[in-house]
Amino acid sequence: MSFIINDYILEQTGASSARCVEVIQSLWSGYGEIARYDLEGTCRSSVVVKRIAPPDRRNHPRGWNSDFSHARKIESYLVESNWYQYWSCRCDDLCRVPDCLGIKKFDTELIIILEDLDESGFGRRPDDLDDNDIRACLSWLANFHARFMNDSAEKLWEVGTYWHLSTRPDEWSAMEDGLLKQSASLLDDRLNNACFTTIVHGDAKSANFCFSEPGGAVAAVDFQYVGGGCGMKDVAYFMGSCMDENVCERDEQRYLNHYFKELKQALERYDKQLIFVDLEQEWRELFPIAWTDFYRFLQGWMPAHGKINGYTKRLAEQVLSQNWKHIV
């Protein structure tokens, strides 16, 4: 199989030789790997190859090995290939993503050849994001959401993000009985019935952003769960991925203000015709609901997860105390 992959890389890049020099990471649950290939005889010195090769025996690290979860993973890689084939070309430098150089299916495997963002100047991967990094990612999300505002999610997930209710029945069943579990469908409906929708990244954690120099540009990777939805799902998930509860409590509004300032400017730049004050009002109201919806997923998937903290519980209590009959 490695010879077939090498031949395809040469075909798509025009290189005279290609050599795998590094396995960057394995894909979740043993579904393949991401590797770097050095090239010779072409303008690119390297590419990154995502090889999706589903295992014969499924082995989820948390025990979620059902046929349903397997089908979701397979669909996620098909969606990612659609993203790179039909959508990613619409992203610009303000919502930078890697160029796709080729996509090909070999029997049961799928190969995606991507620009090496390290070679293109996005090689910084900080373990902890500082204020400038957080603001840069929120600016990326604002421009991404503005770019695809009101677009249908054709060939992507109809509902983006990997944790939404219809794709996670096993995790819902595993939750303890209580108001959060009882409210799951109401949370989901509220998010899915937003008046203003866009394309969401779907897995916008800090680890999926690649940075240039400190205070510089940022690019994003990993589009398995890209699809339709409210932009607050990305924003809440991102903030939870890189900020502890103290920072969340202190800086929540400051970071939301930055996001909406960037979103307003981006919507004007992309000539999106809508009433911004209405969008901002709706999405600010949906922010705690989006955060609570992810909390709902964690309670079924991994109840001891570190993201379940005082800030998360406070937002959830605030949301669950509302009279849902009046807001759904």
N, C-alpha and C positions, 0 to 999 in steps of 0.2 A: 504493500500500500504506500510506503514512503516514496518509492520510485514514481508512482502515479502522481502523488502530491507534488513532488519536485518538478515533474514534467509540466504540470498545470501551472505552477508558479513561474516557470521559465516562459511558458506560452503567454501568460497574462502580463508579465513585466518586461519581456524582451531581454531578460538577463541571460548570460552565457552559463552561469552556474548558480545554484542555490544550496545552502547548507544550513541545517538546523543547528543553532548554537546555544539555545536556551529554552527550556520549558518555563514559561512565565508563571503559569498556574494551571492546576487541574480544574476542570469544570465541576460544579456541584454534583454530588452523588455519583461521581465517576463516569460522567457522560462525555468525556473527552478532555481536551487540553487546549491551552493557548500557548503558542511557541513563536519564537523569533527566528527568522531565517536571514542570514547574511547573503547578499547578492553580489555578483561580479558581472561586469560588462553592460551595466545600465546606469541611468542617472540616480537611481535609488540604491543606497548602500544596504538597506534591510527592509523587510516587511514583517508584519505580524499575521500569523495564520491561526484562525479559530477552527479547530477540528472537532466536530460533534460526532461522537461514536457511541451510541447508547450501549450500555453493558448488557450482557445476556442475563446476568443476575443483578437485580436492582438492590442497591445498598445505600439507603438514606441514612445520614449520620444521626438523625433524630427518630428514626423508625417509621417515617412516612413513606411506605413502600407500595402503596396501593396502585392498581391499574389506573385509577383516576389521576393520581399525581404524576405517574409516568406519562400519560397522555398530555397532561398540562405542560410538562417539560418539553416533550417533542414539539408540541404546537408553539411553544415559546421560541424555539430555534427557527421554525419556519417563519414566524412573525419577524424575527430579527433579520432574516434574509430578505424578507419583503421590505423592511425598513430601509435596508441598504440599497436595494434595487430601485425602489420607487419614491422614497421620501428624503433620504439623507442629503441628496444633491440640493435641496432647498435651504439647507442650513448655511449661514455665512460665518464670518469671523467672529461675530458676537454671540453665536451659539455653535461653536466649533465642534465638529465631529470628525473622525478619521475618514479619509477617502476610501471607498471600496474599490478594489482592483479586480475582484472576481469572485463569483459564487458558483459552486458546482456540486452536484450530488453524485456520489460514488456508491452504488448499492445502498447500504443502510447508513452510510456516512454522509455528512455535509461539510463542505470546506468553504470558509469565508476568508479571503485574502484582504488585509487592511493595511492602510498606511501605518507606518511605525511612528507613533506620536513622539516617542523619544527622539528619533532622528529629526523630527520637525520642530523640536524645541520645547516640547511639553514633557520633559523627563523628571520633573520634581513630583514626588509622592510623599508629602508630609504625613507623619503619623497623627499629628494634632494640628488642626487648622487654627490659624490666628484670625484676627478680625478682618484683615484684608482678604484672606483666603475665603472666609465665609461670605463676605460681600461680593467677591468675584463670582462665586458659585450661584448666589442669589441673582446676580445680574445675568448670568448665563441662563438660568431658569426663566427669568422675566422675558428675555429676548426669544427663547425657545417657545414659550407659551404664546407670546405675541405673534410670532411668525406663523403659527398654526392655529390661531384663534378662529373658531367657528368652522374649521375644516372637519370633514367627516373622516373617520379613522379607517378608510377603505384599505383592506389587506393587512390591517393591524388588529390588535385586540379591540373589540367594540368598547370594552371597559378596560382602561389601562391600570397598571399596578399588579403586583403578584399576590397581594393579600386580600383582594376584595372577595366578598362573601360567596359569590356563586362558584368561585374556583377553590374555596377552602371549606367544604362541608365537613371534612374530617376534623379540622381544627375547631370548628364551631361545636361539633359533637363532644369534643374533649373538654370544653369549658365547664367550669362549675356553674350550677344553676344560680341565677341571680339577675338583677336588673340589666347588667351589661349584656348578658347572653340574650335576654328577652328583647332587648332593644336593637339587636344586630341588624335585622332587616330594615328597621326604621333609619338607622344610621346610613346603611347602604342606599336606601331609597333617596334620602335627602341629598347625598352626594351625586347620585346618578341622575337626579332630576334638576340639577342646577340649570339656571337659564343661560349662563355663559360657560361654554366648554371649549376645550382646546385639545391638543395632543399632549399627553403627559409622558415624561421619560419612563416612569413606572418603577424605577429602582435607583432613584437619585440620591444614593448614599455618598458620603464623602469619598469612599474608596473608588467610586466610579468616575471621579474627576481627576484630570491630569493637568498639572500646573507648569507654567513657564517659570521665570524668575519670580522671587517674592514680590507681590504687588502687581504682577503682570497678568497675562492672559490665562485662560482656562479652556479645556476641552473635555468632552464627556464620552464615555464608552458604555458598552453593555446595554443593548436595546432589546432584550428579550421580552420585556413586558410593557413596551411602548403601545399607547392606545388612547382612546378618547377619555375625557374626564375633566374635572375641575382642577385647576392648577395648584390649589391648596394641598392636594394630596402629595405632590412633589415637594412643596415647600415644608410642610409639616414633617414629612419623612426625612428630608435632608437635615433640617434643624435638629431633629432627634438623633441623627446619626453622628453629629459632631459637637454637640453642646451638652454639658451636664445640667442638672436641674437648677443649679445656682445661676448659671449663665442664661438659661431659658427664662427664669423668673425675672432677671435683671434686664435682659436685652430683647425679649420677645417683640415688643412694640417697635423698638429701634430697627430691628432687622426686617420686620414686616413693612415698616415705612420705607426702607431702602428698596425692598422688592417692588412695592407699588409705584414708587417714583420711577424706577427703571422700566416697569411694565408700561406705564403711561407714555413714556418717551418712545419705547419700542413700538407700541401700537400706532403712534403717529408716524414713525419712520416707515413702518410697513403698510401705512395707509389703510388701517383697519377701521371701518366705520361703525362705531358703537358709542354708547353713552358711558363714559368711563366711571363716573360717580356711581352708577348703578352696579357696574361690575365690581368695583372696589367694595361697595357695601355688602353685596352678596358674598364675595369671597372672604372678606374678613369674618363674616358670620360663620362661614364654613370651615375656617381654620381650626377651631377647637373640635369640630365634628370630625374633620379628617384625622386629627391627632387621636381622637378617641376611637375611631374606626381601626387604626393601626394597633392601638392598645388592645382592642377586642381580639384582633388576630393573635397578638403575643400571648394573651391569656390562655388561648387554646393550644398554641404551638410550643411556647416555652415560658411558663408562668414565672420562672425565676430570672427572666432576662433583665439585664442591667438597665435597659431603657424604661422599665417600669419603676418610676421614682415618684417623689412627692409632687413634682410639677405635672407629670402625666396623670396622676390620680386626681389632682385638683381640677384639671381641665375636664376630666371624665365626669367628676361629680357635678361640675357646672353644667355640662351638656345633659347629663341624665336627669338633672333636676328640672329641666324644662318640660313644659306640657307638649309632648310630641304631636298630639292631635291638632295643634294649631300651627305647626311648622312643617308638617309632611304633606 
